[in-house]
């Protein structure tokens, strides 16, 4: 075998994104809450970035100054205040050493900390740590905590702990009992006669009936509902509706799911009135009882843009909801130190990089504001009928058209609207909703797919629930309104809207 080495020349074009460009794209894509978190992280890691205190000269200068920013360090729009101008080099260097040690080491000497506490100053980092919410207990931890207080035999307690370990986030068992028994053939401290199938089922029964909320550790949804009915029926004044509900779930669960009430009436010999009364009681039940114990902490929706109607100009005006975002500036002190030749070279280079990163961050935020507002203004112009008349009048608006109109790349438009929300006179709306394809109606006008969905929802809401429209009838009804789409498209949109089939939407009259 022969190995050779050689040199070749190759001509090609490559595009590389500069770190500054990457940061700008990341900032543009962040929603308001994520951007606020990013700013807080930068404030902690960048010594040259600081907040503008309300009412300070820095805030007034930032409000009066031009929004355009230059990345040169000597531009004064980004630097506010003249602290330290009259100080000599030695005093500036002493101030730098004092403040730089805290920022880089993130430590406080006992003397400095005690002095600040005696002067009444608050430690912002300590306050922030004290205000952090404690991590909530998981569902398994809460169930094990309850189980530790139950009075059961030692072997049942050990088997119950293993069973609780298989409970999923909904509160149901994530495995069948055969699998649980097979995976736990040996448990420390238990003999074989203490781990028989009968003892496992006794432990399961104890877990299901001794832990709250009722329904946890159920093997399926039917058993989950039955366990809840048993608990509620014991405390009910009128147990008859609960008894009927239990009979329906126990013996007619599939017919109940498919809304085949006449068949249930014929098989169970219960009147339609009693069946509907039992179904009304079932609305108090929960198919995911484990969710009652664990708070998933859904983040609130914070709009990035607010839209209001101006009667005088007969137009909609957009404004950025950036009130929760703190105003930022480059620290004048550190910018001066970056130019001070008396400062150690390594320290000056470190400060210079932090000042540059702070300038880039401020510019990226300003660019985000400008791009987002430009995109929203196009939306307000192109989707005027939506704001005037409602979702049924939403028009198709491809992102490429907006990009061409603004002279930017389509990827920039996509990042600008990603995960953003708009507060409008018609409620909170995701900005992405305004960008979609569509179809042409029989009258020749354009209608977006979101408008088609809104019209489909309107048709279903207005139908006779005793004779609901099937998918063919829905397609025919949409065609009467000028929307000619296939039945399979109706099925797809109906499923996306969470609308059940006609047989499950039917409401039966009491006989």
Residue pairs with C-beta under 8 A, 6 or more apart in sequence:
17 25
20 71
20 360
23 360
23 361
23 364
24 360
24 363
24 364
24 367
24 368
25 412
25 415
27 35
27 38
27 361
27 364
27 365
27 367
27 368
28 364
28 367
28 368
28 371
28 372
28 412
28 415
28 416
29 415
29 416
29 418
29 419
30 38
30 368
30 419
31 302
31 304
31 418
31 419
31 420
31 421
32 302
32 303
32 304
32 321
32 322
32 324
32 325
32 420
33 299
33 300
33 302
34 419
35 325
35 365
35 368
36 324
36 325
39 325
39 326
39 328
39 361
39 365
42 49
42 357
42 358
42 361
43 49
43 50
43 51
46 354
46 357
46 358
46 361
47 99
47 100
47 103
47 104
47 331
47 334
47 351
47 354
48 330
48 331
48 334
48 335
48 338
48 351
48 354
48 355
48 357
48 358
49 328
49 329
49 330
49 331
49 354
49 357
49 358
49 361
50 328
50 329
50 330
50 331
51 326
51 327
51 328
51 329
52 58
52 59
52 62
52 80
52 326
52 327
52 328
52 329
53 59
56 80
57 80
57 81
58 80
58 81
58 329
59 327
61 77
61 80
62 80
62 327
62 329
65 77
66 77
67 366
67 369
67 370
68 366
69 75
69 77
69 78
69 359
69 362
69 363
69 366
70 77
71 356
71 359
71 360
71 363
73 335
73 338
73 339
73 352
73 355
73 356
73 359
78 329
78 330
78 359
78 362
79 329
79 330
79 332
79 335
80 329
80 332
81 332
82 332
83 332
83 333
84 91
84 92
84 95
84 332
84 333
84 336
85 336
87 95
89 340
89 342
92 336
92 337
92 340
92 342
93 340
93 342
93 343
95 333
96 333
96 337
96 343
96 347
96 351
99 333
100 347
100 351
101 107
102 108
104 350
108 123
113 123
116 123
117 123
136 294
136 295
136 297
137 145
138 294
139 167
139 169
139 171
139 290
139 293
139 294
140 164
140 165
140 167
142 293
142 294
143 164
143 167
143 207
143 211
143 216
143 293
144 161
144 164
146 210
146 211
146 212
147 157
147 160
147 161
147 164
147 207
147 210
147 211
150 157
150 160
150 206
150 210
150 211
152 160
152 203
152 206
152 210
154 189
155 190
155 194
155 195
155 199
156 199
156 202
156 203
156 206
158 187
158 189
158 190
159 184
159 187
159 190
159 195
159 199
159 200
159 203
160 203
160 204
160 206
160 207
162 180
162 184
162 187
163 173
163 180
163 200
163 203
163 204
163 207
163 217
164 207
164 217
166 173
166 174
166 175
166 180
167 173
167 174
167 216
167 217
167 290
168 174
168 290
169 288
169 290
169 291
169 294
170 287
170 288
170 289
170 290
170 291
171 213
171 215
171 216
171 217
171 218
171 224
171 288
171 289
171 290
171 291
171 292
171 293
172 216
172 217
172 218
172 219
172 220
172 221
172 224
172 288
172 290
173 180
173 217
173 218
173 219
175 183
176 219
177 200
177 201
177 204
177 219
180 200
181 195
181 197
181 200
184 195
185 195
187 195
204 217
207 216
207 217
208 216
208 217
208 218
208 227
209 227
211 217
213 228
213 286
213 289
213 292
213 293
214 227
214 228
214 230
214 231
214 232
214 289
215 224
215 225
215 227
215 228
215 285
215 286
215 289
216 289
216 290
218 224
218 227
221 287
222 249
222 250
222 253
224 287
224 289
225 249
225 282
225 285
225 287
226 246
226 249
226 250
228 285
228 286
228 289
229 242
229 245
229 246
229 249
229 285
230 246
232 242
232 284
233 239
233 242
233 243
233 246
236 242
241 274
241 277
241 278
241 280
241 281
242 278
242 281
244 270
244 274
244 275
244 277
244 278
245 278
245 279
245 281
245 282
247 268
247 270
247 278
248 256
248 264
248 268
248 270
248 275
248 278
248 279
248 282
249 256
249 282
251 267
251 268
252 263
252 264
252 267
252 268
255 261
255 263
255 264
255 267
256 264
256 279
258 503
258 504
259 503
259 504
259 505
259 506
260 503
261 272
261 275
261 276
261 508
262 508
264 270
264 275
265 271
265 272
265 275
265 511
268 275
270 278
271 510
271 511
272 508
272 509
272 510
272 511
273 510
273 511
276 508
276 510
286 292
301 421
301 428
302 321
302 324
302 421
303 321
303 421
303 422
303 423
303 428
304 320
304 321
304 372
304 420
304 421
304 422
304 431
305 318
305 319
305 320
305 321
305 372
305 373
305 376
305 420
305 421
305 422
305 423
305 431
306 318
306 319
306 320
306 321
306 422
306 423
307 316
307 317
307 318
307 376
307 380
307 387
307 422
307 423
307 424
307 425
308 316
308 317
308 319
308 425
309 315
309 316
309 317
309 387
309 425
310 316
310 317
315 380
316 380
316 384
316 387
318 373
318 376
318 377
318 380
320 369
320 372
320 373
321 423
322 369
325 365
328 358
328 361
328 362
328 365
329 362
330 355
330 358
330 359
330 362
331 355
331 358
334 351
334 354
334 355
335 355
337 343
337 348
337 351
338 348
338 351
338 352
338 355
340 348
341 348
343 351
368 416
371 408
371 412
371 416
372 416
372 420
374 406
375 402
375 406
375 413
375 416
375 417
375 431
376 422
376 431
378 402
378 405
378 406
379 397
379 402
379 431
379 434
380 387
382 395
382 397
382 434
383 394
383 395
383 397
383 434
385 393
385 394
385 395
386 393
386 394
386 395
386 426
386 434
387 424
387 425
387 426
390 426
390 454
391 426
391 450
391 451
391 454
392 451
392 454
392 455
392 458
393 447
393 451
394 433
394 434
394 436
394 447
394 448
394 450
394 451
394 454
395 438
395 446
395 447
395 448
395 451
396 436
396 437
396 438
396 446
396 447
396 448
396 449
397 434
397 435
397 436
397 448
398 435
398 437
399 410
399 413
399 414
399 417
399 435
400 410
402 413
402 435
403 409
403 410
403 412
403 413
406 413
413 435
417 431
417 432
417 434
417 435
418 432
419 432
420 430
420 431
420 432
421 428
421 429
421 430
421 431
422 428
422 429
422 430
422 431
433 450
436 448
436 449
436 450
437 448
437 449
438 446
438 447
438 448
438 449
438 451
438 452
439 446
439 447
439 449
439 452
439 483
439 484
439 485
440 446
440 447
441 447
441 482
441 483
442 482
442 484
443 482
447 483
449 493
452 478
452 483
452 485
452 493
453 493
453 496
453 497
455 478
455 481
455 483
456 474
456 478
456 490
456 493
456 494
456 497
456 499
457 497
457 499
459 469
459 474
459 477
459 478
459 481
460 468
460 469
460 474
460 494
460 499
460 505
463 469
463 505
465 505
465 506
465 507
466 506
466 507
466 508
466 509
467 506
468 502
468 503
468 505
468 506
469 477
469 502
470 501
470 502
471 487
471 490
471 491
471 494
471 501
471 502
472 487
473 502
474 490
474 494
475 485
475 486
475 487
475 489
475 490
478 484
478 485
478 490
494 501
499 505
